[in-house]
Amino acid sequence: MGISVLEAAKQRIHHIYDIHDTVVVLFSGGKDSQVVLHLVWEVAKERGHKFVNVLYFHDEFTLSPTIDLIRHYASLPWVRMHHFCIPTVGLRTVVDKPVEFVNWDKKRPNLRPIPDYAIRPSDELFEDRDVWFTRTEEFCLQSFVGKVAQVNGIRASESRFRWRGSVNKLIENYINAPQDFKRATLCKPLYDWEENDVLRYLWENKIQYCRIYDWQMFAKMDLRTSSWLHPEKIRHLKKLRAIDPHFYDRILEIFPDQVLHDRYSEEMDKDKVIAEYAKSWETIRKYIEVHYTDGTTKNIALHRLYQIWKLSKSERNERLNCYPLDYVLKYFIRGEVRKLLLPFRKGHKEWAKLL
């Protein structure tokens, strides 16, 4: 394009302001959302605005330094913070079994109390789990006027899921359809940035990032501020003992069975599991029936298996074996069934045969 990614991002944010009535930054406390928040504020000042709307979805199992950073930004005069505590349903992994849990569940001790200033649903709505599968976006955005832009710091190079969401349109590929609220869009003005671009912006503008990143660097982990019960994060549960032992102890107080994952997950013979269950689509279904114990999650997993099977039967996917059985089984072992599995790409030579 002949311009830097910084200039391109600011042009996109200007365009987002042009075609929306309200702009809201989805802020996680991570480095990417920090950069997008500061860029939106730069553009907002150029357009004569006095503040930026910011949404923070407070996950119960987020480390304290992230919460401290959120509170710092909430205190800034140009940030209008909307701090939500919502009983969303998540999955944690105990050795090889995905187990459902509810954030801020009133039926168990919470890792920390819900802040008094947090926006939360009524007691009746709090207990209605079906609402939070489909209407979280609507609940959080209903008070904003007109067409709402949800601006986040997602970058395509972070994962194949995020890359796929950035290339599904030829025009305005960084603006996507909403999940469940028709008045909203999802905007990713940093989609073509790399991690070094993000770190350079923070360094040059003297912006202090969350100190968790320093801990993760010395622990040789990916730089992420996501919940510690996330399927990808829980693989590093042992490292949490070194990073924040008090937080580690609190998780095991709330979920005592999680200690099994810490002690024995590395001893699980994954090759044996794959050899046993990656024989056919029916054996993968058997794996789900045996290992998914929660009814709702099991239904979601079985539905995903059917979707993936249908996708595997398309002419292109079948010809290139884009859904090999061991690849599909590993997806269900990880427990990430809330996101549809993307096809497995074996290399350019195989794809070139289609040309």
C-alpha positions as CSV (number, residue, x, y, z in Angstrom):
1,M,0.0,0.0,0.0
2,G,3.0,2.3,0.2
3,I,2.3,3.3,3.9
4,S,3.2,1.8,7.3
5,V,0.8,-0.4,9.3
6,L,0.5,2.5,11.7
7,E,-0.8,4.9,9.1
8,A,-3.0,2.2,7.6
9,A,-4.6,1.4,11.0
10,K,-5.4,5.1,11.7
11,Q,-7.0,5.4,8.2
12,R,-9.1,2.3,9.1
13,I,-10.2,3.8,12.4
14,H,-11.2,7.0,10.7
15,H,-13.3,5.0,8.3
16,I,-14.8,3.1,11.2
17,Y,-15.9,6.4,12.7
18,D,-17.3,7.5,9.3
19,I,-19.7,4.6,8.9
20,H,-20.8,4.0,12.6
21,D,-22.7,6.0,15.1
22,T,-20.8,4.8,18.1
23,V,-17.3,3.4,18.5
24,V,-16.5,1.1,21.4
25,V,-13.0,-0.4,22.1
26,L,-13.1,-4.0,23.4
27,F,-10.3,-3.8,26.0
28,S,-8.6,-6.9,27.5
29,G,-5.7,-5.3,29.2
30,G,-3.4,-7.0,26.7
31,K,-0.8,-5.2,24.6
32,D,-2.8,-5.4,21.4
33,S,-5.9,-3.9,22.9
34,Q,-3.7,-1.2,24.6
35,V,-2.4,-0.1,21.2
36,V,-5.8,-0.1,19.5
37,L,-7.2,2.0,22.4
38,H,-4.5,4.6,22.1
39,L,-4.9,4.7,18.3
40,V,-8.6,5.2,18.6
41,W,-8.0,8.0,21.1
42,E,-5.5,9.6,18.6
43,V,-8.2,9.5,15.9
44,A,-11.0,10.6,18.3
45,K,-9.0,13.7,19.3
46,E,-8.4,14.5,15.6
47,R,-12.2,14.4,15.1
48,G,-13.0,16.6,18.2
49,H,-14.2,13.9,20.6
50,K,-13.6,14.2,24.3
51,F,-13.5,10.5,25.3
52,V,-13.4,6.9,24.1
53,N,-16.0,4.2,25.0
54,V,-14.3,1.1,26.4
55,L,-15.7,-2.3,27.2
56,Y,-14.0,-4.7,29.6
57,F,-15.3,-8.3,30.0
58,H,-14.0,-9.2,33.4
59,D,-13.1,-12.9,33.5
60,E,-13.0,-14.3,37.0
61,F,-9.7,-16.2,36.4
62,T,-7.7,-13.2,35.2
63,L,-4.5,-12.4,37.1
64,S,-4.4,-9.3,39.4
65,P,-1.9,-7.3,37.4
66,T,-4.3,-7.2,34.4
67,I,-7.1,-6.0,36.7
68,D,-4.7,-3.3,38.0
69,L,-4.0,-2.1,34.5
70,I,-7.8,-2.0,33.7
71,R,-8.4,0.2,36.8
72,H,-5.5,2.5,35.7
73,Y,-7.2,3.1,32.3
74,A,-10.6,3.5,33.9
75,S,-9.2,6.4,35.9
76,L,-8.0,8.3,32.8
77,P,-10.2,11.3,32.0
78,W,-10.5,10.3,28.3
79,V,-11.7,6.7,29.0
80,R,-15.3,6.0,29.6
81,M,-15.0,2.5,31.0
82,H,-17.9,-0.1,30.9
83,H,-16.8,-2.9,33.2
84,F,-18.9,-6.1,32.8
85,C,-19.1,-9.2,35.0
86,I,-21.1,-11.8,33.2
87,P,-21.8,-15.4,34.0
88,T,-20.4,-16.8,30.7
89,V,-20.0,-20.6,30.3
90,G,-16.4,-21.8,29.8
91,L,-14.5,-25.1,29.5
92,R,-11.6,-26.2,31.6
93,T,-9.6,-29.4,31.0
94,V,-8.9,-32.1,33.7
95,V,-6.3,-34.4,32.1
96,D,-8.4,-35.4,29.0
97,K,-11.9,-34.4,30.0
98,P,-13.4,-31.0,29.2
99,V,-15.5,-29.7,32.1
100,E,-17.9,-26.8,32.0
101,F,-17.7,-24.0,34.5
102,V,-19.5,-20.7,34.9
103,N,-17.8,-17.4,35.5
104,W,-18.9,-15.7,38.8
105,D,-21.0,-18.8,39.6
106,K,-22.9,-18.1,42.8
107,K,-23.1,-21.8,43.7
108,R,-19.3,-21.9,44.5
109,P,-16.7,-19.7,46.1
110,N,-15.5,-17.0,43.7
111,L,-11.8,-16.4,43.1
112,R,-12.4,-12.7,43.9
113,P,-15.6,-10.7,44.7
114,I,-17.4,-9.0,41.9
115,P,-16.4,-5.3,42.0
116,D,-19.1,-2.9,43.2
117,Y,-18.7,-0.8,40.1
118,A,-19.1,-3.6,37.7
119,I,-22.1,-3.8,35.4
120,R,-23.9,-7.2,36.0
121,P,-27.2,-8.7,35.1
122,S,-30.1,-9.1,37.5
123,D,-30.2,-12.1,39.8
124,E,-32.9,-13.7,37.6
125,L,-30.9,-13.2,34.4
126,F,-27.7,-14.3,36.1
127,E,-29.1,-17.8,36.5
128,D,-30.3,-18.1,32.9
129,R,-27.4,-19.8,31.2
130,D,-29.1,-20.0,27.8
131,V,-29.0,-16.2,27.6
132,W,-25.3,-16.0,27.8
133,F,-24.8,-18.5,25.0
134,T,-26.5,-16.2,22.5
135,R,-27.2,-12.7,24.0
136,T,-24.0,-11.5,25.7
137,E,-23.2,-9.1,22.9
138,E,-26.7,-7.7,23.0
139,F,-26.7,-7.2,26.8
140,C,-23.4,-5.3,26.7
141,L,-24.2,-3.1,23.7
142,Q,-27.9,-2.3,24.0
143,S,-27.2,1.0,25.7
144,F,-25.2,2.4,22.9
145,V,-26.8,4.6,20.1
146,G,-27.2,3.5,16.5
147,K,-24.8,1.3,14.6
148,V,-22.0,0.2,17.0
149,A,-18.4,-0.6,16.1
150,Q,-16.7,-3.0,18.4
151,V,-13.0,-2.3,17.9
152,N,-10.5,-4.9,19.1
153,G,-6.8,-5.6,18.7
154,I,-7.0,-9.0,16.9
155,R,-4.1,-9.7,14.6
156,A,-4.2,-12.2,11.8
157,S,-0.7,-13.7,12.6
158,E,-1.8,-14.8,16.1
159,S,-3.7,-17.9,15.0
160,R,-5.3,-19.6,12.0
161,F,-8.7,-18.7,13.4
162,R,-7.9,-15.0,13.6
163,W,-6.2,-15.1,10.1
164,R,-9.4,-16.7,8.7
165,G,-11.6,-14.0,10.1
166,S,-9.4,-11.4,8.4
167,V,-9.5,-12.7,4.8
168,N,-13.1,-13.6,4.3
169,K,-13.9,-10.3,2.5
170,L,-12.3,-8.5,-0.4
171,I,-13.5,-5.0,0.7
172,E,-13.4,-3.8,4.3
173,N,-12.0,-7.2,5.4
174,Y,-11.3,-5.8,8.9
175,I,-15.0,-5.1,9.5
176,N,-17.0,-8.3,10.1
177,A,-20.7,-9.1,10.8
178,P,-21.8,-9.2,14.5
179,Q,-22.2,-12.4,16.5
180,D,-25.7,-11.9,17.9
181,F,-26.5,-8.1,17.8
182,K,-27.6,-6.8,14.4
183,R,-26.7,-3.2,15.2
184,A,-23.1,-4.0,15.8
185,T,-20.0,-4.9,13.8
186,L,-16.6,-6.3,14.8
187,C,-13.7,-4.2,13.6
188,K,-10.0,-5.2,13.6
189,P,-7.8,-2.3,12.4
190,L,-4.6,-4.0,13.5
191,Y,-5.2,-7.2,11.6
192,D,-2.0,-6.9,9.6
193,W,0.3,-5.9,12.5
194,E,3.0,-8.2,13.9
195,E,4.0,-8.5,17.5
196,N,7.1,-6.3,17.0
197,D,4.9,-3.6,15.5
198,V,2.8,-3.6,18.7
199,L,5.8,-3.6,21.0
200,R,7.5,-0.8,19.0
201,Y,4.4,1.4,19.3
202,L,4.3,0.9,23.1
203,W,8.0,1.6,23.4
204,E,8.0,4.8,21.2
205,N,5.0,6.2,23.0
206,K,6.3,5.3,26.5
207,I,3.2,3.2,27.3
208,Q,3.6,0.8,30.2
209,Y,2.3,-2.7,29.3
210,C,1.0,-5.3,31.7
211,R,3.8,-6.7,33.9
212,I,2.4,-10.2,33.3
213,Y,4.3,-10.2,30.0
214,D,7.6,-10.0,31.8
215,W,6.6,-13.0,34.0
216,Q,5.6,-15.0,30.9
217,M,8.8,-14.1,29.0
218,F,10.9,-15.6,31.8
219,A,8.6,-18.6,32.0
220,K,9.0,-19.1,28.2
221,M,5.3,-18.7,27.5
222,D,3.3,-16.9,24.8
223,L,2.5,-13.3,25.7
224,R,-1.2,-13.5,26.5
225,T,-3.4,-12.0,29.3
226,S,-6.3,-14.5,28.7
227,S,-8.0,-16.5,31.5
228,W,-5.9,-19.3,33.1
229,L,-8.7,-21.8,32.6
230,H,-8.6,-21.3,28.8
231,P,-7.9,-24.7,27.1
232,E,-4.6,-23.3,25.6
233,K,-3.5,-21.6,28.9
234,I,-4.3,-24.5,31.2
235,R,-1.5,-26.6,29.6
236,H,0.9,-24.3,31.5
237,L,-0.7,-24.7,34.9
238,K,2.6,-25.8,36.4
239,K,4.1,-22.5,35.4
240,L,1.4,-20.6,37.2
241,R,2.9,-21.9,40.5
242,A,6.0,-19.9,39.8
243,I,4.3,-16.9,38.3
244,D,1.6,-16.4,41.0
245,P,1.5,-19.2,43.6
246,H,-1.4,-17.5,45.6
247,F,-3.5,-17.5,42.4
248,Y,-2.6,-21.1,41.7
249,D,-3.7,-22.1,45.2
250,R,-7.0,-20.3,44.9
251,I,-7.8,-22.1,41.6
252,L,-7.2,-25.5,43.3
253,E,-9.4,-24.4,46.3
254,I,-12.3,-23.7,43.9
255,F,-11.6,-26.6,41.5
256,P,-9.8,-29.3,43.6
257,D,-9.9,-31.8,40.7
258,Q,-7.7,-29.4,38.7
259,V,-4.7,-30.7,40.6
260,L,-5.0,-33.9,38.6
261,H,-4.4,-32.0,35.4
262,D,-1.3,-30.4,37.0
263,R,0.1,-33.7,38.2
264,Y,-0.8,-36.2,35.5
265,S,-1.6,-34.4,32.2
266,E,2.0,-34.8,31.0
267,E,1.9,-38.5,31.7
268,M,-1.2,-39.1,29.5
269,D,-0.3,-41.3,26.5
270,K,-1.7,-39.1,23.8
271,D,-0.4,-41.3,21.0
272,K,-2.3,-44.3,22.5
273,V,-5.5,-42.2,22.7
274,I,-5.1,-41.1,19.0
275,A,-4.4,-44.6,17.9
276,E,-7.5,-45.9,19.6
277,Y,-10.0,-43.2,18.6
278,A,-8.7,-41.7,15.3
279,K,-9.8,-44.8,13.3
280,S,-13.0,-43.5,11.9
281,W,-15.7,-40.8,12.4
282,E,-17.6,-43.2,14.6
283,T,-14.7,-43.8,16.9
284,I,-14.3,-40.0,17.3
285,R,-17.9,-39.8,18.2
286,K,-17.2,-42.5,20.8
287,Y,-14.4,-40.4,22.2
288,I,-16.9,-37.5,22.7
289,E,-19.4,-39.8,24.3
290,V,-16.8,-41.1,26.8
291,H,-14.9,-38.0,27.6
292,Y,-17.4,-35.1,27.5
293,T,-19.4,-35.5,30.7
294,D,-21.4,-32.2,30.7
295,G,-24.6,-32.5,28.6
296,T,-24.5,-29.1,27.0
297,T,-20.9,-29.3,26.0
298,K,-21.4,-32.9,24.7
299,N,-24.2,-31.7,22.5
300,I,-22.0,-28.8,21.2
301,A,-19.2,-31.3,20.5
302,L,-21.5,-33.7,18.7
303,H,-22.9,-30.9,16.6
304,R,-19.3,-29.8,15.7
305,L,-18.4,-33.3,14.7
306,Y,-21.4,-33.4,12.3
307,Q,-20.4,-29.9,10.9
308,I,-16.8,-31.0,10.4
309,W,-17.9,-34.3,8.7
310,K,-20.1,-32.4,6.3
311,L,-17.2,-30.0,5.5
312,S,-14.8,-32.9,4.9
313,K,-17.1,-34.3,2.2
314,S,-16.8,-31.2,-0.1
315,E,-14.8,-31.9,-3.3
316,R,-11.9,-29.7,-2.4
317,N,-11.6,-30.8,1.3
318,E,-11.9,-34.5,0.4
319,R,-9.4,-34.3,-2.4
320,L,-6.8,-32.6,-0.2
321,N,-7.7,-34.5,3.0
322,C,-8.2,-31.2,4.8
323,Y,-9.8,-32.9,7.8
324,P,-7.6,-36.0,8.6
325,L,-9.0,-38.0,11.5
326,D,-6.1,-37.5,13.9
327,Y,-6.3,-33.7,13.3
328,V,-10.1,-33.8,14.1
329,L,-9.6,-35.9,17.2
330,K,-6.9,-33.5,18.6
331,Y,-9.4,-30.7,18.3
332,F,-11.8,-32.5,20.6
333,I,-9.0,-33.5,23.0
334,R,-8.2,-29.8,23.3
335,G,-11.8,-29.0,24.1
336,E,-12.0,-25.9,21.9
337,V,-15.4,-26.9,20.5
338,R,-16.9,-23.4,20.8
339,K,-14.9,-22.4,17.6
340,L,-15.4,-24.4,14.4
341,L,-12.3,-26.3,13.3
342,L,-10.6,-24.9,10.3
343,P,-9.3,-27.1,7.5
344,F,-5.8,-28.6,7.7
345,R,-3.5,-27.1,5.1
346,K,-0.7,-29.6,4.1
347,G,1.3,-27.3,1.9
348,H,1.5,-25.4,-1.4
349,K,2.3,-28.4,-3.6
350,E,-1.0,-30.1,-2.8
351,W,-3.0,-26.8,-3.4
352,A,-1.1,-26.2,-6.6
353,K,-2.6,-29.4,-8.0
354,L,-6.0,-27.7,-8.1
355,L,-4.8,-24.9,-10.4
